[in-house]
Amino acid sequence: MKILIAVASKEYSGPTLRVGMQIAKALNASTTIVDVAEKANKFNSKVVGLAQERMDSWEFDRPGIDVLEWAFNFLAENNYIAPTMIEAGFSTNMLVEIGENRSEVFLKGTVCKDVQLILRNGDIIAELRDEVKQGHYNVTIIGGSGKRRMAHDLIQYIDSSIFVVNQFDPNQKYRILLAVDDSTGTKGAVKFGVRVAQAFKIDVDILTVSKVDRFGDGYKGAAEKAGKFMRRAGIQYQNIYRVGDPSEIIKKEAGDNHIVIMGASSKNPLMKFFKGSKPLKVMEDCPCPILIVK
């Protein structure tokens, strides 16, 4: 399992980093924390010639260095990295330049397989998409941004599952709301639901929603198979059947004490833009964390 945690600022990315590292710890996952900062002109003019030099020799602070330092301090304060690295502290000469817009820091983790800090400079969608493509990540964790268009683009164009840390409350006792139907994405959502439930030792509500006043064999079969997965894994669960608009019912059932897990839409990006999709609609409306599985 490989996890990518996208942070953007010290002020607003605290919950994203906190939840991301909790998930990484629970799943013993290889973990990368990435910040995509703006591309400054003075950086652009020197980057080619300085690509292999250590950062301490640069005459300016590269955009995003402060966010990486903040992330390093968070890892140190919570003992996510080795004591020797905590003692050494963060310095810019830890960064190794890889390519034109990408630098990285390798750290020795204590609760994950390994931990890495990445700094990229440029367009956030393009850079995150490239990072996921290069690193073959299973899950990308992002904040519940007020920039809905950006969240839409991340979910649609990044080739990994997406966990949106939306209004996460560390003191809340969560359950999983696993939305299932006869779509191709349900099988992957169920598998992820089992892993998350086992890792955090929480119960699962399996929700099946029909737009009409009947449940076809595909819907009933999906709910029964999901329940069978839970039983085999020793997870406490219940099946819930509702009739109505799926997005509205998922929002109502989720409340503020569920982590919603559902499969990604099989619609192409153009259809999603004009007609929307159930996962995107749920992401917009639900006041709770949501994992969209691809």
Secondary structure, DSSP 8 states (H G I E B T S, - for coil): -EEEEEE--TTT-HHHHHHHHHHHHHHT-EEEEEEEE---HHHHHHTTTTTTS-GGG-SS--TTHHHHHHHHHHHHHTT-B-HHHHHH---GGG-EE-SSSEEEEEE-BSSSS-EEEEEEES-HHHHHHHHHHHHT-SEEEEE--S-HHHHHHHHHHSSSEEEEE-S--TTS--EEEEE--SSTTHHHHHHHHHHHHHHHT--EEEEEEESSSS--HHHHHHHHHHHHHHHHTT--EEEEEEES-HHHHHHHHHTTSEEEEEE---S-HHHHHHH--HHHHHHHH-SS-EEEE-
